[in-house]
Amino acid sequence: MIQKMPSTTEKTKILIVDDEHDIANSLKKGLESRGYAIDVFIDPQEALENYKVGKYDLCIFDIRMPNMNGFQLYVEIKKLDRNVKICFCTAHESEYHEEFHKAFPELDEKYFISKPATLTQLVTRIEKELENGSSGQHY
């Protein structure tokens, strides 16, 4: 199947927040090479302060970050923009299931993207999230 690259005016916009510079920059480069428009923040508080409602089609948050974890950032972003889709990206998925279910009982594990993931796996996951009309829209 040949995947059409979006034109400049219709690029999918993704916000990535990950406190690890190398991971954040690798994700940015890889996803931009696949035609996505990517904004990256290393500091979750800075991401929140610069967030623009309606700008992003999808947000990908690391969970384990200093000062504000990915779950806390999720709550704050959803207060601003209830319609944005959000996934959590972590190498420690099993550690967070209980915390995730206590904080967000209405959501399920499909909101997790496991690290490390290949670019192809990540793109497949992003496309699945974007196709799912209700994903991440409830808090």
Steps between C-alpha positions, in 0.01 A plus 500: 500500500638840402449757771433852375716764665291792623551833329652784700158644579354171624785358707402324818626705795647311795630628833768286665600559862793288619772612739764291323654721230625211286165323494304820435727605213503151347121489506482846346739418215344164428142620501580811296658271239161329479318827433382600848538849647665453840548731798721370781536612858746357750333673797132412558431831676635689198284285271194588707584872502540502121207272416258638241146363498407334172855499362575128546338187365685282751723540805753241612618537860773314680376400844810523715613864488622741768272767650188373319441145383313405185177425686503844663571663164210304349260639762617858443489477119150346511383799708608719208412277205252217556517386137871434457606135489772403745722192533761416759840377390708314757754226544341424837145417390440223753595729791230751409194284428365515856567874535345558155185304584454682831539842337307422179262207556308583182808455279679180406856392420471584133624844598851362562778488244789285619861614473701407312286495189615498142396791283268270307334380823461857619349621172259204497393585854458870420288420196282267709447772762416760238249267332325430831254788534444465874855430610622720779203732484356413837622599840 
